[in-house]
Structures are given as C-alpha cells and as structure tokens.
Amino acid sequence: MTTYNDLTSLGPSQPVAELRCKLLKLDGTNLWEDGRLPILANLLPGDVVRCRPSALPFWRGAPFGVIVQVIEDPPYEDPIRYRYGSWLVWALVQEGLESSVAKALVKSPPKSDKHQHWDAYQRGIGTAVAVLDAPRQEAESVAGPPLSSKTSSDVDDPFSWRVASNNAPKGSMSASYIHDLEHLLKDVNSREIVGVDVETDIAGAEPNEVKDTLVGLSLVVGNKGVYYTRELLGELWPLLQRARLVGANIKYDLTVMTRAAAEDGYELSFTKDNVAGDSMVAAYLLCLPSGRLKDTVKSEYGHTMMTYDDVTGGGKLKISEVDPKVTASYCVADAWWAKKLEADLWDRMVAEGSHNGSSRSCVLYKDVDLPLIPVLVGMELRGMRFDRDKATLELNETIGNIDRTTYYINMRAKGTGFSVPDQRNVCRSCRNGKKKRATCTECSGVGALFSHTPVNPGSGQQISQWLFGTDKSLGHLGLPIQRVSRKTKTPSTDSLSLLRSKDLHPVVGMLLSYKHLVKYRGYLESWLEESERDGRLHSVFSNATVVSGRLSSKEPNLQQVSGSWRSMFTASEGKVLLAADESQFEVRIAAFQSRDPQLMKLVNAPSGTFEGDLHAQTMYHVFGIPISQHKEFSHIRQTAKVYNFMGLFYGAKPPSLVERIEKLALENPELNIKIPTVKEAAKALAGVKELYKVYSQEYVPTTIARARDRGNIFYTAFGRPRVIDYLTSGYKEEREAGEREGVNHTIQGTAADLMRKAMNLADTLEHGSLLAQNHDELIFDVDPDWLEWYTNRVRTVMELGQPLEGVPLVVDIRSGPTWAK
C-alpha cells in the first residue's frame, strides 16, 4: 500500500504545498501537477490518495479499491495566512468537538472552568500555539508575508494588459495587438483561441444579458490582453465575427456584444464555430462545486481574483464610472483565467475519459453543450411576442377582483370581531379612543389595544391568528390546525391547509381566491414590465444551473406559464406559433433505460389505445377498473397519474402521495377523488411497482449500487454525470433523497440531453425561428406559407433519428395564433 499527497490541491505553489504537508504531518509521496496523471493510471487497490475537495473530480477516476481521503484541516483558511482562529478551530476539532461547536467557541470563548468545553478549549489553545509557533520562521521564509497583507498591486499577474485608445501611436501594444489579432483570425478554423470578457452596467439587481449596457470588453491571446472601451468597438465587430472565443458564461458575453453591435448598425451573428469553450459549462459538466469563475479559480489554483465589489466599491459605482485602467485589469484577468481554466478542465475531461475508457463527457461538451450556446443567444434576443393590450385588461380586472376580495374578507373579519392588534390605544369594551390610553377608566372593562387597521389577507401571521387562534373574545375563529409551519412553528396558511379548511368557514374560500389573484397579478405586472421596450418577453435561459441538465428560465420564467395564461403569448406579425412536444418523454426514456417488458410494450403501442396508455394500464391492473368503464372512473385516472409519476418514476413515499392526491381532490371537487389512507396508498404503490417490476426491482437498485461503486456518480444515457455525496449519508432521509434524485437524473437528465440535441438541429431550419423551450416542448415562429413543410421538418428533427433502441420518440405538434391554441 502506497500513500500519495496531492500537492496541487494543497497550495498555489509547490513550496507552500510542501510546507502545508509538513504542518499537517502528512507522510507519503508528494505529487505535483505533472506527476498526478501517471500515478492515476497505475494506482492499485489499497493505495491511499490525500487531497483537498477541489481535487476530488480528478481522483474520482481512480480504480475501485483505491482510498481517497479528503484533507479538511484546517478547513477554512490557507495556513500561510496564520489565521489563529482557523487553526484554533482545527485544534478543537482534534479534541473531538463538532466543527460547528468549535467555531462557536472561537467566536465566543468560555469565560470560566464551569463551561462544559473549558478543558478542551484550553488544550486546543496549546495545540494551536504549538503548531503555529514551531514552523513560523520557516513558513515566512518560504511563503513571504501573509497573503492577507498584500495589496492587489503586490500580486504578479501571469499576463500583461493594456487599455486600447483612439490615439495609440504606431507600434504600441494596442496597435500591434489589433494587427496580430487580424492575422490570427484570418481563418475561423485557426487553433488559436481568444479569451473574452465583457463589462456592463447592470440594469437590475442581477446581471441580465438582454438588459445590461456594454461598457467595454477585453480580448486575450496567449498572455497578452487588451481592454477596449465602448467607443472603440465599432471596428472590432468584424474581427469578432470570425473569432473562436472562450469565456466564463460566454452566453452572456455573446448576447451583450450582439446587442451592442446592432446599436452600431452591424449585424453580429455568432455560430457554433465562434464558441471554442466555456469554463462555466465545463465546470458544470465535471460537477465542480461552483461554476462561478472566481470560486473555481480559488478552489483549483488557490488564487484570489479581483471581485466586482473590489472594482465598484461594494456596488456604490457603476462600471462606467470606474477608472478604465482599473476596469481593464479586472476584465482582462477574467478573460485570461476563463481561458486557462477552460483549457485545464478540458484536459481533465480528456484524462478522465481516457482512464474510464469513455469520452462521452467530451462529446457532450463539444457536440451538444457548446453548440447550444449560440442557439440560446438567438432565443433570448428574439423573445416571444406578448399581447400587452389583453394583459393590461386582465391586470385591471384582476386588481379590481383583489380589491373586492380584500373588502369582503375585512367585512368577515369585522363581523367576527377580529382586528389587527397593537396598532391604536382604543378600548375594546367601550371603543373609547379620545384619550388614547392603554387602560380605560370610562367603563368597567380593562382597556385593551384595538385597531381599525384593515386585515391584510397576504399576511400569514394575521390570517393564522384569525383562523386558528382560540381566543373568541379577540374574534378568533378557532378552526382546527391543519399543518404547522416548519419555519415559524405556527399554524400554516399554505394552500393545502386552506383547502382542508375550506368547508369549515366561508372566508377560507375567499382567502384561496385572494392567493390565486395575487399570484396572477404578480405575473401580469412582471410580463408587462419586461415587454415594455419592444412588446416581447426576452427570457434568460441558463444552460448550467439545473443539476439534471435541464434548462432554466428567468426574467420572466416562461416555464411557469400555465395553459390558461398562454393565450397572451402570440405569434409575430404575419407568423404562426408552432409548439412541438415530446409525447410521454420520460416514460419512453424509463423504458429504454430499464428495458422493462411492460414499459417496452406500452411505448411501442399506438398512441390513444389502451395498450399505449400508461394510466389506463394502472387503472385496469392495479385498481381493477374494466376497460369499458374507464370513462366513468375518470377520478381514478387522476389518482393513477400520481402513483405512476410521483410514486414509480420519482420515488415518492406513500405519505407524499396521499398529500398530493388530497390537494388534487380539494382543488377539483367535481372529480370526486377519494383521498386514500397511507396504508391504501402504500398498497396501490406496491401494485404499480409490481406491474413494472423490472424497472422498480431491478433497474432502480442496480443503478443506485452502480453509482455507489463509481463514487456516488449517476450518469445519463449519454454520459452526463451528477455527483450526489449524500448517497452514502448516515442519515436515512438524506440517503433516500440521494437515491431518488440519482435515479431521476438518469431519466430527466437523458431527456435534457435529447432536448439539447433537438434544439441544436431545430435552430438550423429555415422559414421559422426557435423562440423558447419549456421542458419537453419547443415553441417556434413560423412562416404560414411553409407551415406544413416546417411541421414535418420539426417532427423529423425532434425524433433525432430514433436514438433510443427499441423505443420510438413521438412528437405532438400543434399550431395557431397563440401559445394556447
């Protein structure tokens, strides 16, 4: 058995990392950058590798039986900073204390020997002092002064930078750099990569590429970088059109540059050939803890980058108000580190693929995720047309309904004698408020605080007190408590609690209506605000946020638009909206992954038949409903949907199934859905799992066991990984949650991979344009003269040549003037 210490993850330089090994008393063979890969290929079962958490993705490729130990001491600061508090925490942990207790003791030291941890604290002080004092002289000779005492000017950057200017003399770096750049970009297939980063004035609370204003951008080739202010970019657009660019979240950079070029009258259109890499997407695909550039650089290289707050004084200034030289150093550093990080992460991806005998991650990165970036840029810039007139009418009507509902709720509150307490000093007994005293001398009752302030139906605290309080003298209704909030430990007023209480008092129905109306008003106000500029909603789609690989949408979130609200999303003038949806997408993927005979038979049966209907199968085989009576038992079908999706595919437990069915029944009383007991739900779920027993009894446990053998990593059918550390947690709830999420990743993640591939192909079709993606659905703007041709082409594209062996992909397509039709 051989022990290795990964120095690369222990410090920013080899001497510092070796010193850290000495301080932590780590014996064994030390490995620096070039020595890791050969060792990885020759490790034997029983060998031990020690590393920091940042190096875990690299060592996950080790053979089965190799022990990878995470070095957590000291867990908070680099030891060369000599942070006494961090070393004291480390010493207290060595005394057997939990890290949270140790941190609390460092923050608030015990004051006497009566404290339960007094002895451990004193021993910890002695240990920390001994560790710090002994190597201090040697440490300072190796590492120099503590990093915390250095200013940004003390740190030597591995690159040089300049600020471009209009009057740059011939032969200066700015002028020669442009000449070099033109030479490098003559051929778009050149292997030379250009790092890029843009700086913007942020329009809102967070960066938004379809709103923020470009201030400048930096370009890096090799170790040379130039920062260009906004007024100098007009001549740069043609060069960028031919460049192969790398950045961190390069989708943001490309979108901002495209908008700025349009303002200059230049049509800048980036394609997949322009996107050479993205460090954020690479980190996402390698399951690194954070895809943020500065976090990843810190964890991978031990280098602390300049932050946005450093440049803007904590956000007090806009980027456009900062000295361009300061902005240049910040912007060029981002571009250089993004370029370096992406190259190193790509090498890691290749190394892991070589070791595992599979290059699927490399294929996903180069052929799926990177080509998707310009597709998303186009979607965000096009946006979806929004019917502002209809939305304005809806908003006015909704506001009126909210006002009326609020009035009726307050009338009910007054009728019961409930009022908001502690607002005015008015006697509850005789309502005397002239003297504004807390106690009343004009009646026999003791004065109490009383208020005529209207009840706020949106206040959970007020509504909880009114509905579930037990003091009848204060107007409390005294309804039975349905649920208790985990956060506030008070009676909950969430939708399920109110639905359960709906028949107990008329005001509960009003409160439910109020909640729905307020939610609708929020959406309408947001959509009207977002579409004010050009009458279109430009959602921001993120390709590296959701762990399963699905895209997310924000500002606004188009994936939350329900069916009845979609009528306000319309086709562009002279166009038709076309929506294409993958039918039974996750069911088909589950059949492909598990090869369950029942699922395989179901997905290969014609659509609309009993044999091809998942829920009809459950109604017949589990609930015993004859086929001829299925229409009469539509409520059973709704229940079957819950068992099939939540229970079978998502792994929900019987109590969760009961809660979901109960909410479904209370929201739709016309369906007459029977709410099962937990025991009945468990029996029905067991029946569903028995019906698809190959999936539930073979595929699920085998997938979980295989993930544990691989180091808690689940993979989609196309190799997209997800690391779930708590898959081996000692807590049952965490462990079971990890199992559910991991199996779900193999299904939903595969669906996400297929949808990404379909989007890359669909974006190339003529006579239409891709506007949005909503989980398994793509929405297009189509020329009506080409509608039939486009429909056939979209169906062919989304079928992807039928990549799932034995499982056909089926696409449902509809078209009309709005998203709802």
Secondary structure, 3 states (H helix, E strand, C coil): CCEEEEHHHCCCCHHHHHHHHHHCCCCCEEECHHHHHHHHHHCCCCCEEEECHHHHHHHCCCCCCCEEEECCCCCCCCHHHCCHHHHHHHHHHHCCCCHHHHHHHHHCCCCCCCCCCHHHHHHHHHHHHHHHHCCHHHHHHHHCCCHHHCCHHHCCCCCEEEECCCCCCCCCHHHHHHHHHHHHCCCCCCCCCEEEEEEEECCCCCCCCCCCEEEEEEEEECCEEEEEEHHHCCCCHHHHHCCCEEECCHHHHHHHHHHHHHHCCCCCCCCHHHEEEEHHHHHHHCCCCCCCHHHHHHHHHCCCCCCHHHHHCCCCCCHHHCCHHHHHHHHHHHHHHHHHHHHHHHHHHHHHHHHHCCCHHHHHHHHHHHHHHHHHHHHHHHCEEECHHHHHHHHHHHHHHHHHHHHHHHHHHHHHCCCCCCCECCCCCCCCCCCCCCCCCCCCCCCCCECCCCCCCCCHHHHHHHHHCCCHHHCCCCCCCCCECCCCCCECCCHHHHHHCCCCCHHHHHHHHHHHHHHHHHHHHHHHHHCCCCCEECCEEECCCCCCCCCEEECCCHHHCCHHHHHHEECCCCCEEEEEEECCHHHHHHHHHHCCHHHHHHHCCCCCCCCCCHHHHHHHHCCCCCHHHHHHHHHHHHHHHHHHHHHHHCCCCHHHHHHHHHHHHHHCHHHCCCCCCHHHHHHHHHHHHHHCHHHHHHHHHHHHHHHHHCCCEEECCCCCEEECHHHHCCCHHHHHHHHHHHHHHHHHHHHHHHHHHHHHHHCCCCCEEEEEEECCEEEEEECHHHHHHHHHHHHHHHHCCCCCCCCCCCEEEEEECECCC
